[in-house]
Amino acid sequence: MPHLTSTEIAGRIEDLYGAPLATLDAHVQDQPPGMLSALLGMHHELAVAERSIAAHRDRLAQLVHPGRHIGGHEVSHVLDCARRLAEAVTVRDIQAPTVTAVLQSLGRVSPPEPAPATTPAVPAPPARPASATPGR
C-alpha cells in the first residue's frame, strides 16, 4: 500500500466528513475526543513531518554541496541535520500507513432516509355487544 501524502489524506478526510479541513478543525475544538480528532491529529503530524523532511533535506544538500569545505564545525551540523531528517522520515513512515489504514476502514455513512409519512390511524368503531343487536 503506497503512502499517501498529507494533501491526499486531507482530501480523504474532507470527503469522508463532507466539510473542509478548516471547518473540521474548528468543529473538533468544541467536541470530546473521537475519530475525527484522531484523524486530524494524525494528519497534522504527517504534514509537519513532510515539511520537516523537505527543510532538512534542503539544508543537508546545502551543507554537503560539492566544493564546500566541511570542517569540524560543519560536521556537527551535518550530523544534526541528518538525525533530524531521519526522525522526520520515521514519523512520516509511521503516520502515513496508519492514517491510510484507518481511512480505508471507514466509509462515509449516508444520512438516514426520512421515515415515510404515515397517516394517523383512524380508530375502528367499537364493537357492539351481542345483546344489543336487534332481535327478530
Helices and strands as residue ranges (DSSP letters): H 6-17, H 21-29, H 35-63, H 72-105, G 130-132
